[in-house]
């Protein structure tokens, strides 16, 4: 799997998670939901964003290396 394919899969999966969480959040209304969101979901956004940025940079570097090796 290329870095770009992995990046796209991560991005699409996170968008899917956000959509499903939005639906779940609308029907799950208690303290446990808030704790779950705070403990598990809130930390994901900055980590996924950083991962996507790193994967973009990695793809750029790999492309440059391929060009330089040809």
N, C-alpha and C positions, 0 to 999 in steps of 0.2 A: 504494500500500500504506500502510495506516495504521501509526502507531507501534506500536500494540498488536499488530497482525498481525506486524510485523517482530520485535517482542520475543518473541512466541510461537514464531515460526520459529527464532530464535536459541536460545531455551531448549530447544526440542525437538531441534534439531540437535546441541546440546552434549550432551544426555542420550543421544542416539544414538551420538555419538562416544565417550562414556564407556563405554557398553555394549560397543561393538565393540572398544575398547581393552582392556577387561577380558578379553574372549575372546582377543584377540591376545597380551596379556601372559602369559596362561596357557601359550601354546605357544611364544612367542619368549623364550628364556631365555639371554641373553648380555649382554656389556658394551654392545654396540651398542644393545640395547633400553633399557637404563638411560640411556645417553647421549641417545637419542632422546626418551625420556620427560622427562628433565631439561631438555633444550634446547627442545623444542617443546610438549610437553603441559602440563608444570607451570606455565609462565607464562600459560597460557590461563585457568585458573580465576579468578584475581583480575581479569583483564581482562574476562572475560565477565560476572562478577558486577558489576563497575563499570558495564559497558555496560547490563546489564539494569536496574540502579538508575537510570541516567541516562535510559533509554528510558521507564521508568515516570514519572519526573518530567516528562519532555517531554510525554508523553501528558496528564498532569494539567494542565500549563500550556496546552497547546493547547485542551483542553476548557474551561478557564477563559476563554481568549481568545474562543472561539466563543460562550460564554454572554454575555460582556460586549459582544460586537459585535452580538448579536441585539436 
